[in-house]
Amino acid sequence: MSFSVVAGFGATASASWEDLADALSGALVAVGLSQEALVAFATCADKYALLQPFAAQWQRPLYAVVVRGVKTPTQSPYSLQAQGTGSVAEAAALSAGGGALLAPRYIASQRRATCALAYWLNAS
């Protein structure tokens, strides 16, 4: 693997572990990557507690990042109103990773979670 990625997540309050896993799996498949490419997870501050057990299970660090004002390729009216960005998943991945998105967000089948992947440029 020549590069690493960060997975940014958006989710509703009712999102389950399965919803998060579905979003992550779909995002990875969409860009042809395996889970070994993942170095970190990210989300906005008010979703941190929801994502913390998921990140711990995956043994990846979870970052709470500022998403307000981050320009994203997709635009959710709800996300714009609630978080000040078009996509929490895309904004979180961009903010945490420092690199470009690999693809727009992937929406889980039950529509309770989204995941976007960005190149990880942050030095360890």
N, CA, C and O atoms as a GROMACS GRO file, in nm:
protein
  496
    1MET      N    1   0.085  -0.117   0.000
    1MET     CA    2   0.000   0.000   0.000
    1MET      C    3   0.089   0.123   0.000
    1MET      O    4   0.174   0.138   0.088
    2SER      N    5   0.070   0.209  -0.095
    2SER     CA    6   0.155   0.327  -0.106
    2SER      C    7   0.096   0.451  -0.041
    2SER      O    8   0.162   0.554  -0.032
    3PHE      N    9  -0.028   0.443   0.005
    3PHE     CA   10  -0.088   0.559   0.072
    3PHE      C   11  -0.184   0.511   0.180
    3PHE      O   12  -0.228   0.396   0.181
    4SER      N   13  -0.216   0.604   0.270
    4SER     CA   14  -0.309   0.576   0.379
    4SER      C   15  -0.427   0.670   0.368
    4SER      O   16  -0.418   0.776   0.307
    5VAL      N   17  -0.540   0.629   0.428
    5VAL     CA   18  -0.661   0.710   0.422
    5VAL      C   19  -0.723   0.725   0.559
    5VAL      O   20  -0.702   0.644   0.650
    6VAL      N   21  -0.802   0.831   0.572
    6VAL     CA   22  -0.884   0.855   0.690
    6VAL      C   23  -1.029   0.841   0.647
    6VAL      O   24  -1.067   0.885   0.538
    7ALA      N   25  -1.110   0.780   0.733
    7ALA     CA   26  -1.253   0.766   0.707
    7ALA      C   27  -1.328   0.870   0.788
    7ALA      O   28  -1.321   0.870   0.911
    8GLY      N   29  -1.399   0.958   0.720
    8GLY     CA   30  -1.484   1.056   0.787
    8GLY      C   31  -1.626   1.003   0.793
    8GLY      O   32  -1.674   0.942   0.697
    9PHE      N   33  -1.692   1.026   0.904
    9PHE     CA   34  -1.828   0.975   0.924
    9PHE      C   35  -1.926   1.085   0.958
    9PHE      O   36  -1.894   1.181   1.029
   10GLY      N   37  -2.046   1.069   0.905
   10GLY     CA   38  -2.163   1.144   0.947
   10GLY      C   39  -2.267   1.040   0.988
   10GLY      O   40  -2.267   0.929   0.936
   11ALA      N   41  -2.355   1.075   1.081
   11ALA     CA   42  -2.453   0.976   1.127
   11ALA      C   43  -2.569   1.045   1.197
   11ALA      O   44  -2.555   1.155   1.252
   12THR      N   45  -2.682   0.979   1.194
   12THR     CA   46  -2.795   1.024   1.275
   12THR      C   47  -2.775   0.973   1.417
   12THR      O   48  -2.692   0.886   1.442
   13ALA      N   49  -2.852   1.028   1.510
   13ALA     CA   50  -2.842   0.984   1.649
   13ALA      C   51  -2.881   0.837   1.665
   13ALA      O   52  -2.838   0.772   1.759
   14SER      N   53  -2.962   0.786   1.573
   14SER     CA   54  -3.008   0.647   1.583
   14SER      C   55  -2.921   0.549   1.504
   14SER      O   56  -2.955   0.431   1.494
   15ALA      N   57  -2.809   0.595   1.450
   15ALA     CA   58  -2.721   0.507   1.373
   15ALA      C   59  -2.666   0.396   1.461
   15ALA      O   60  -2.624   0.420   1.575
   16SER      N   61  -2.666   0.275   1.408
   16SER     CA   62  -2.615   0.158   1.480
   16SER      C   63  -2.474   0.125   1.433
   16SER      O   64  -2.424   0.181   1.336
   17TRP      N   65  -2.411   0.032   1.505
   17TRP     CA   66  -2.279  -0.017   1.464
   17TRP      C   67  -2.288  -0.072   1.323
   17TRP      O   68  -2.197  -0.051   1.242
   18GLU      N   69  -2.396  -0.142   1.292
   18GLU     CA   70  -2.414  -0.200   1.159
   18GLU      C   71  -2.424  -0.092   1.051
   18GLU      O   72  -2.371  -0.109   0.941
   19ASP      N   73  -2.492   0.019   1.082
   19ASP     CA   74  -2.502   0.130   0.986
   19ASP      C   75  -2.364   0.188   0.957
   19ASP      O   76  -2.330   0.214   0.841
   20LEU      N   77  -2.285   0.207   1.061
   20LEU     CA   78  -2.149   0.260   1.044
   20LEU      C   79  -2.062   0.164   0.964
   20LEU      O   80  -1.987   0.206   0.876
   21ALA      N   81  -2.074   0.035   0.995
   21ALA     CA   82  -1.996  -0.066   0.923
   21ALA      C   83  -2.038  -0.072   0.776
   21ALA      O   84  -1.953  -0.088   0.688
   22ASP      N   85  -2.167  -0.059   0.749
   22ASP     CA   86  -2.218  -0.059   0.612
   22ASP      C   87  -2.162   0.060   0.535
   22ASP      O   88  -2.119   0.046   0.420
   23ALA      N   89  -2.162   0.177   0.597
   23ALA     CA   90  -2.110   0.297   0.532
   23ALA      C   91  -1.961   0.283   0.503
   23ALA      O   92  -1.914   0.316   0.394
   24LEU      N   93  -1.886   0.234   0.601
   24LEU     CA   94  -1.741   0.217   0.583
   24LEU      C   95  -1.711   0.114   0.475
   24LEU      O   96  -1.628   0.138   0.387
   25SER      N   97  -1.777   0.000   0.481
   25SER     CA   98  -1.755  -0.105   0.382
   25SER      C   99  -1.787  -0.055   0.241
   25SER      O  100  -1.712  -0.079   0.147
   26GLY      N  101  -1.900   0.014   0.228
   26GLY     CA  102  -1.939   0.067   0.098
   26GLY      C  103  -1.839   0.167   0.043
   26GLY      O  104  -1.809   0.167  -0.076
   27ALA      N  105  -1.788   0.253   0.130
   27ALA     CA  106  -1.690   0.353   0.087
   27ALA      C  107  -1.560   0.286   0.042
   27ALA      O  108  -1.502   0.324  -0.059
   28LEU      N  109  -1.516   0.186   0.117
   28LEU     CA  110  -1.394   0.114   0.080
   28LEU      C  111  -1.410   0.041  -0.054
   28LEU      O  112  -1.322   0.047  -0.140
   29VAL      N  113  -1.522  -0.028  -0.070
   29VAL     CA  114  -1.548  -0.102  -0.194
   29VAL      C  115  -1.556  -0.005  -0.312
   29VAL      O  116  -1.505  -0.034  -0.421
   30ALA      N  117  -1.619   0.110  -0.292
   30ALA     CA  118  -1.637   0.207  -0.400
   30ALA      C  119  -1.504   0.255  -0.458
   30ALA      O  120  -1.497   0.289  -0.576
   31VAL      N  121  -1.400   0.258  -0.375
   31VAL     CA  122  -1.270   0.305  -0.424
   31VAL      C  123  -1.168   0.192  -0.436
   31VAL      O  124  -1.051   0.217  -0.468
   32GLY      N  125  -1.211   0.069  -0.410
   32GLY     CA  126  -1.124  -0.047  -0.429
   32GLY      C  127  -1.014  -0.061  -0.326
   32GLY      O  128  -0.904  -0.106  -0.359
   33LEU      N  129  -1.041  -0.022  -0.202
   33LEU     CA  130  -0.941  -0.033  -0.096
   33LEU      C  131  -0.982  -0.136   0.008
   33LEU      O  132  -1.100  -0.168   0.023
   34SER      N  133  -0.884  -0.188   0.079
   34SER     CA  134  -0.910  -0.277   0.192
   34SER      C  135  -0.896  -0.197   0.321
   34SER      O  136  -0.847  -0.084   0.320
   35GLN      N  137  -0.939  -0.256   0.430
   35GLN     CA  138  -0.935  -0.188   0.559
   35GLN      C  139  -0.792  -0.158   0.605
   35GLN      O  140  -0.773  -0.072   0.691
   36GLU      N  141  -0.694  -0.225   0.550
   36GLU     CA  142  -0.555  -0.201   0.588
   36GLU      C  143  -0.510  -0.059   0.553
   36GLU      O  144  -0.415  -0.008   0.612
   37ALA      N  145  -0.576   0.005   0.457
   37ALA     CA  146  -0.540   0.142   0.419
   37ALA      C  147  -0.583   0.245   0.523
   37ALA      O  148  -0.532   0.357   0.524
   38LEU      N  149  -0.677   0.208   0.610
   38LEU     CA  150  -0.732   0.302   0.709
   38LEU      C  151  -0.635   0.327   0.823
   38LEU      O  152  -0.588   0.233   0.888
   39VAL      N  153  -0.605   0.453   0.849
   39VAL     CA  154  -0.520   0.487   0.963
   39VAL      C  155  -0.596   0.559   1.073
   39VAL      O  156  -0.550   0.563   1.187
   40ALA      N  157  -0.712   0.616   1.041
   40ALA     CA  158  -0.787   0.692   1.142
   40ALA      C  159  -0.931   0.711   1.098
   40ALA      O  160  -0.965   0.696   0.981
   41PHE      N  161  -1.015   0.745   1.196
   41PHE     CA  162  -1.153   0.783   1.174
   41PHE      C  163  -1.170   0.927   1.221
   41PHE      O  164  -1.096   0.973   1.308
   42ALA      N  165  -1.268   0.997   1.165
   42ALA     CA  166  -1.295   1.135   1.205
   42ALA      C  167  -1.444   1.164   1.194
   42ALA      O  168  -1.515   1.104   1.114
   43THR      N  169  -1.489   1.258   1.275
   43THR     CA  170  -1.626   1.306   1.271
   43THR      C  171  -1.632   1.442   1.338
   43THR      O  172  -1.531   1.492   1.386
   44CYS      N  173  -1.750   1.502   1.342
   44CYS     CA  174  -1.766   1.629   1.413
   44CYS      C  175  -1.780   1.601   1.563
   44CYS      O  176  -1.806   1.488   1.604
   45ALA      N  177  -1.762   1.703   1.643
   45ALA     CA  178  -1.758   1.687   1.789
   45ALA      C  179  -1.884   1.623   1.846
   45ALA      O  180  -1.876   1.540   1.937
   46ASP      N  181  -2.002   1.661   1.795
   46ASP     CA  182  -2.124   1.607   1.855
   46ASP      C  183  -2.156   1.464   1.812
   46ASP      O  184  -2.252   1.405   1.862
   47LYS      N  185  -2.080   1.407   1.721
   47LYS     CA  186  -2.096   1.265   1.683
   47LYS      C  187  -1.985   1.178   1.741
   47LYS      O  188  -1.986   1.056   1.723
   48TYR      N  189  -1.890   1.240   1.812
   48TYR     CA  190  -1.774   1.168   1.864
   48TYR      C  191  -1.815   1.052   1.954
   48TYR      O  192  -1.765   0.940   1.937
   49ALA      N  193  -1.904   1.075   2.049
   49ALA     CA  194  -1.945   0.969   2.143
   49ALA      C  195  -2.011   0.852   2.070
   49ALA      O  196  -1.992   0.737   2.109
   50LEU      N  197  -2.087   0.881   1.966
   50LEU     CA  198  -2.151   0.776   1.888
   50LEU      C  199  -2.048   0.690   1.817
   50LEU      O  200  -2.064   0.568   1.808
   51LEU      N  201  -1.942   0.752   1.766
   51LEU     CA  202  -1.840   0.681   1.688
   51LEU      C  203  -1.732   0.616   1.772
   51LEU      O  204  -1.662   0.526   1.725
   52GLN      N  205  -1.717   0.658   1.897
   52GLN     CA  206  -1.606   0.610   1.980
   52GLN      C  207  -1.601   0.458   1.994
   52GLN      O  208  -1.494   0.401   1.975
   53PRO      N  209  -1.711   0.390   2.027
   53PRO     CA  210  -1.704   0.243   2.037
   53PRO      C  211  -1.670   0.176   1.904
   53PRO      O  212  -1.600   0.075   1.901
   54PHE      N  213  -1.720   0.232   1.795
   54PHE     CA  214  -1.691   0.178   1.662
   54PHE      C  215  -1.542   0.189   1.631
   54PHE      O  216  -1.481   0.092   1.586
   55ALA      N  217  -1.485   0.305   1.656
   55ALA     CA  218  -1.342   0.325   1.632
   55ALA      C  219  -1.257   0.234   1.720
   55ALA      O  220  -1.156   0.180   1.676
   56ALA      N  221  -1.299   0.217   1.844
   56ALA     CA  222  -1.225   0.129   1.936
   56ALA      C  223  -1.228  -0.015   1.886
   56ALA      O  224  -1.127  -0.085   1.892
   57GLN      N  225  -1.344  -0.059   1.838
   57GLN     CA  226  -1.356  -0.195   1.784
   57GLN      C  227  -1.263  -0.214   1.664
   57GLN      O  228  -1.205  -0.321   1.647
   58TRP      N  229  -1.250  -0.112   1.583
   58TRP     CA  230  -1.164  -0.117   1.465
   58TRP      C  231  -1.018  -0.087   1.498
   58TRP      O  232  -0.930  -0.098   1.412
   59GLN      N  233  -0.992  -0.051   1.621
   59GLN     CA  234  -0.856  -0.017   1.668
   59GLN      C  235  -0.793   0.094   1.584
   59GLN      O  236  -0.678   0.085   1.541
   60ARG      N  237  -0.872   0.198   1.564
   60ARG     CA  238  -0.825   0.316   1.492
   60ARG      C  239  -0.851   0.439   1.580
   60ARG      O  240  -0.951   0.444   1.650
   61PRO      N  241  -0.760   0.537   1.577
   61PRO     CA  242  -0.787   0.660   1.651
   61PRO      C  243  -0.905   0.734   1.589
   61PRO      O  244  -0.927   0.728   1.468
   62LEU      N  245  -0.980   0.804   1.673
   62LEU     CA  246  -1.095   0.882   1.628
   62LEU      C  247  -1.067   1.029   1.659
   62LEU      O  248  -1.032   1.064   1.772
   63TYR      N  249  -1.081   1.114   1.559
   63TYR     CA  250  -1.058   1.256   1.575
   63TYR      C  251  -1.189   1.332   1.563
   63TYR      O  252  -1.268   1.306   1.472
   64ALA      N  253  -1.212   1.425   1.655
   64ALA     CA  254  -1.324   1.518   1.646
   64ALA      C  255  -1.268   1.644   1.578
   64ALA      O  256  -1.176   1.707   1.630
   65VAL      N  257  -1.324   1.679   1.465
   65VAL     CA  258  -1.271   1.790   1.387
   65VAL      C  259  -1.379   1.894   1.360
   65VAL      O  260  -1.498   1.865   1.368
   66VAL      N  261  -1.336   2.014   1.327
   66VAL     CA  262  -1.429   2.120   1.290
   66VAL      C  263  -1.472   2.097   1.145
   66VAL      O  264  -1.389   2.086   1.055
   67VAL      N  265  -1.603   2.090   1.124
   67VAL     CA  266  -1.655   2.068   0.989
   67VAL      C  267  -1.725   2.192   0.934
   67VAL      O  268  -1.741   2.205   0.813
   68ARG      N  269  -1.767   2.282   1.022
   68ARG     CA  270  -1.838   2.403   0.979
   68ARG      C  271  -1.753   2.481   0.880
   68ARG      O  272  -1.636   2.512   0.906
   69GLY      N  273  -1.814   2.514   0.766
   69GLY     CA  274  -1.746   2.594   0.666
   69GLY      C  275  -1.661   2.517   0.566
   69GLY      O  276  -1.610   2.575   0.471
   70VAL      N  277  -1.644   2.387   0.588
   70VAL     CA  278  -1.564   2.306   0.495
   70VAL      C  279  -1.646   2.282   0.368
   70VAL      O  280  -1.759   2.234   0.376
   71LYS      N  281  -1.591   2.314   0.254
   71LYS     CA  282  -1.658   2.293   0.125
   71LYS      C  283  -1.652   2.145   0.088
   71LYS      O  284  -1.547   2.082   0.094
   72THR      N  285  -1.768   2.090   0.048
   72THR     CA  286  -1.777   1.948   0.015
   72THR      C  287  -1.846   1.931  -0.121
   72THR      O  288  -1.925   2.016  -0.161
   73PRO      N  289  -1.814   1.821  -0.192
   73PRO     CA  290  -1.877   1.800  -0.322
   73PRO      C  291  -2.026   1.770  -0.315
   73PRO      O  292  -2.100   1.803  -0.408
   74THR      N  293  -2.072   1.708  -0.207
   74THR     CA  294  -2.215   1.682  -0.195
   74THR      C  295  -2.276   1.780  -0.095
   74THR      O  296  -2.207   1.831  -0.007
   75GLN      N  297  -2.405   1.805  -0.110
   75GLN     CA  298  -2.474   1.906  -0.030
   75GLN      C  299  -2.604   1.851   0.027
   75GLN      O  300  -2.702   1.835  -0.046
   76SER      N  301  -2.604   1.822   0.155
   76SER     CA  302  -2.726   1.781   0.224
   76SER      C  303  -2.786   1.904   0.292
   76SER      O  304  -2.719   1.968   0.372
   77PRO      N  305  -2.912   1.938   0.261
   77PRO     CA  306  -2.974   2.053   0.328
   77PRO      C  307  -2.974   2.038   0.481
   77PRO      O  308  -2.955   2.136   0.553
   78TYR      N  309  -2.996   1.917   0.529
   78TYR     CA  310  -2.995   1.894   0.673
   78TYR      C  311  -2.857   1.921   0.731
   78TYR      O  312  -2.844   1.989   0.833
   79SER      N  313  -2.754   1.869   0.668
   79SER     CA  314  -2.617   1.889   0.716
   79SER      C  315  -2.579   2.037   0.711
   79SER      O  316  -2.514   2.087   0.803
   80LEU      N  317  -2.619   2.105   0.605
   80LEU     CA  318  -2.590   2.248   0.595
   80LEU      C  319  -2.651   2.326   0.711
   80LEU      O  320  -2.587   2.412   0.770
   81GLN      N  321  -2.776   2.294   0.743
   81GLN     CA  322  -2.845   2.364   0.851
   81GLN      C  323  -2.788   2.326   0.988
   81GLN      O  324  -2.763   2.413   1.071
   82ALA      N  325  -2.766   2.197   1.010
   82ALA     CA  326  -2.724   2.150   1.143
   82ALA      C  327  -2.576   2.170   1.170
   82ALA      O  328  -2.537   2.200   1.283
   83GLN      N  329  -2.492   2.153   1.068
   83GLN     CA  330  -2.347   2.151   1.090
   83GLN      C  331  -2.269   2.256   1.010
   83GLN      O  332  -2.149   2.273   1.031
   84GLY      N  333  -2.336   2.326   0.920
   84GLY     CA  334  -2.267   2.430   0.844
   84GLY      C  335  -2.176   2.378   0.736
   84GLY      O  336  -2.082   2.446   0.694
   85THR      N  337  -2.202   2.256   0.690
   85THR     CA  338  -2.126   2.197   0.579
   85THR      C  339  -2.220   2.105   0.501
   85THR      O  340  -2.319   2.057   0.555
   86GLY      N  341  -2.188   2.082   0.376
   86GLY     CA  342  -2.274   1.999   0.292
   86GLY      C  343  -2.274   1.852   0.327
   86GLY      O  344  -2.372   1.782   0.302
   87SER      N  345  -2.164   1.803   0.385
   87SER     CA  346  -2.152   1.662   0.423
   87SER      C  347  -2.056   1.651   0.541
   87SER      O  348  -1.938   1.686   0.529
   88VAL      N  349  -2.106   1.603   0.654
   88VAL     CA  350  -2.020   1.585   0.771
   88VAL      C  351  -1.911   1.483   0.740
   88VAL      O  352  -1.795   1.503   0.777
   89ALA      N  353  -1.946   1.374   0.674
   89ALA     CA  354  -1.847   1.270   0.643
   89ALA      C  355  -1.734   1.325   0.557
   89ALA      O  356  -1.617   1.304   0.587
   90GLU      N  357  -1.769   1.395   0.450
   90GLU     CA  358  -1.667   1.450   0.361
   90GLU      C  359  -1.584   1.557   0.432
   90GLU      O  360  -1.461   1.558   0.420
   91ALA      N  361  -1.650   1.646   0.505
   91ALA     CA  362  -1.578   1.752   0.576
   91ALA      C  363  -1.485   1.696   0.682
   91ALA      O  364  -1.373   1.744   0.698
   92ALA      N  365  -1.530   1.593   0.754
   92ALA     CA  366  -1.446   1.532   0.857
   92ALA      C  367  -1.323   1.465   0.795
   92ALA      O  368  -1.212   1.480   0.846
   93ALA      N  369  -1.343   1.393   0.686
   93ALA     CA  370  -1.230   1.327   0.619
   93ALA      C  371  -1.130   1.430   0.568
   93ALA      O  372  -1.009   1.414   0.584
   94LEU      N  373  -1.180   1.536   0.506
   94LEU     CA  374  -1.092   1.641   0.454
   94LEU      C  375  -1.016   1.711   0.566
   94LEU      O  376  -0.896   1.735   0.555
   95SER      N  377  -1.086   1.745   0.674
   95SER     CA  378  -1.024   1.817   0.785
   95SER      C  379  -0.920   1.733   0.856
   95SER      O  380  -0.812   1.783   0.891
   96ALA      N  381  -0.950   1.608   0.879
   96ALA     CA  382  -0.858   1.522   0.954
   96ALA      C  383  -0.740   1.476   0.868
   96ALA      O  384  -0.627   1.470   0.916
   97GLY      N  385  -0.767   1.443   0.744
   97GLY     CA  386  -0.663   1.384   0.660
   97GLY      C  387  -0.566   1.481   0.598
   97GLY      O  388  -0.448   1.451   0.581
   98GLY      N  389  -0.616   1.598   0.564
   98GLY     CA  390  -0.530   1.696   0.500
   98GLY      C  391  -0.514   1.676   0.351
   98GLY      O  392  -0.450   1.757   0.284
   99GLY      N  393  -0.571   1.569   0.298
   99GLY     CA  394  -0.561   1.540   0.155
   99GLY      C  395  -0.697   1.544   0.088
   99GLY      O  396  -0.798   1.572   0.153
  100ALA      N  397  -0.700   1.516  -0.039
  100ALA     CA  398  -0.822   1.518  -0.119
  100ALA      C  399  -0.909   1.396  -0.091
  100ALA      O  400  -0.860   1.292  -0.047
  101LEU      N  401  -1.038   1.410  -0.118
  101LEU     CA  402  -1.129   1.296  -0.110
  101LEU      C  403  -1.098   1.198  -0.221
  101LEU      O  404  -1.060   1.237  -0.332
  102LEU      N  405  -1.114   1.070  -0.192
  102LEU     CA  406  -1.101   0.967  -0.295
  102LEU      C  407  -1.228   0.957  -0.377
  102LEU      O  408  -1.223   0.922  -0.495
  103ALA      N  409  -1.343   0.988  -0.315
  103ALA     CA  410  -1.474   0.982  -0.380
  103ALA      C  411  -1.574   1.054  -0.291
  103ALA      O  412  -1.545   1.077  -0.173
  104PRO      N  413  -1.690   1.092  -0.344
  104PRO     CA  414  -1.794   1.148  -0.258
  104PRO      C  415  -1.836   1.048  -0.151
  104PRO      O  416  -1.803   0.929  -0.159
  105ARG      N  417  -1.908   1.095  -0.053
  105ARG     CA  418  -1.953   1.010   0.059
  105ARG      C  419  -2.033   0.890   0.009
  105ARG      O  420  -2.098   0.895  -0.096
  106TYR      N  421  -2.027   0.784   0.087
  106TYR     CA  422  -2.109   0.666   0.063
  106TYR      C  423  -2.219   0.669   0.168
  106TYR      O  424  -2.192   0.687   0.286
  107ILE      N  425  -2.343   0.650   0.126
  107ILE     CA  426  -2.457   0.651   0.217
  107ILE      C  427  -2.497   0.508   0.247
  107ILE      O  428  -2.523   0.430   0.155
  108ALA      N  429  -2.501   0.472   0.376
  108ALA     CA  430  -2.539   0.337   0.418
  108ALA      C  431  -2.681   0.305   0.372
  108ALA      O  432  -2.762   0.395   0.350
  109SER      N  433  -2.710   0.177   0.359
  109SER     CA  434  -2.838   0.132   0.303
  109SER      C  435  -2.959   0.184   0.382
  109SER      O  436  -3.063   0.211   0.322
  110GLN      N  437  -2.948   0.198   0.512
  110GLN     CA  438  -3.060   0.247   0.592
  110GLN      C  439  -3.060   0.400   0.605
  110GLN      O  440  -3.146   0.457   0.671
  111ARG      N  441  -2.961   0.465   0.543
  111ARG     CA  442  -2.950   0.612   0.537
  111ARG      C  443  -2.927   0.677   0.673
  111ARG      O  444  -2.960   0.795   0.692
  112ARG      N  445  -2.872   0.601   0.768
  112ARG     CA  446  -2.844   0.657   0.901
  112ARG      C  447  -2.696   0.690   0.921
  112ARG      O  448  -2.659   0.746   1.024
  113ALA      N  449  -2.612   0.655   0.824
  113ALA     CA  450  -2.468   0.683   0.835
  113ALA      C  451  -2.410   0.707   0.697
  113ALA      O  452  -2.455   0.652   0.597
  114THR      N  453  -2.307   0.792   0.694
  114THR     CA  454  -2.232   0.818   0.572
  114THR      C  455  -2.084   0.807   0.602
  114THR      O  456  -2.040   0.828   0.715
  115CYS      N  457  -2.007   0.775   0.500
  115CYS     CA  458  -1.862   0.764   0.515
  115CYS      C  459  -1.795   0.817   0.389
  115CYS      O  460  -1.838   0.789   0.277
  116ALA      N  461  -1.689   0.893   0.410
  116ALA     CA  462  -1.607   0.942   0.299
  116ALA      C  463  -1.462   0.917   0.333
  116ALA      O  464  -1.422   0.924   0.449
  117LEU      N  465  -1.382   0.890   0.232
  117LEU     CA  466  -1.240   0.861   0.251
  117LEU      C  467  -1.156   0.971   0.189
  117LEU      O  468  -1.184   1.019   0.079
  118ALA      N  469  -1.052   1.011   0.262
  118ALA     CA  470  -0.958   1.112   0.212
  118ALA      C  471  -0.816   1.063   0.236
  118ALA      O  472  -0.790   0.984   0.326
  119TYR      N  473  -0.726   1.110   0.153
  119TYR     CA  474  -0.585   1.077   0.172
  119TYR      C  475  -0.537   1.131   0.306
  119TYR      O  476  -0.572   1.243   0.345
  120TRP      N  477  -0.458   1.052   0.375
  120TRP     CA  478  -0.401   1.089   0.505
  120TRP      C  479  -0.262   1.147   0.480
  120TRP      O  480  -0.170   1.075   0.444
  121LEU      N  481  -0.249   1.277   0.500
  121LEU     CA  482  -0.121   1.344   0.477
  121LEU      C  483  -0.055   1.387   0.607
  121LEU      O  484   0.058   1.437   0.606
  122ASN      N  485  -0.123   1.368   0.720
  122ASN     CA  486  -0.070   1.410   0.849
  122ASN      C  487   0.040   1.317   0.896
  122ASN      O  488   0.023   1.195   0.896
  123ALA      N  489   0.151   1.373   0.935
  123ALA     CA  490   0.264   1.293   0.984
  123ALA      C  491   0.232   1.238   1.122
  123ALA      O  492   0.166   1.304   1.203
  124SER      N  493   0.278   1.118   1.149
  124SER     CA  494   0.253   1.056   1.280
  124SER      C  495   0.348   1.111   1.382
  124SER      O  496   0.344   1.072   1.499
   0.00000   0.00000   0.00000
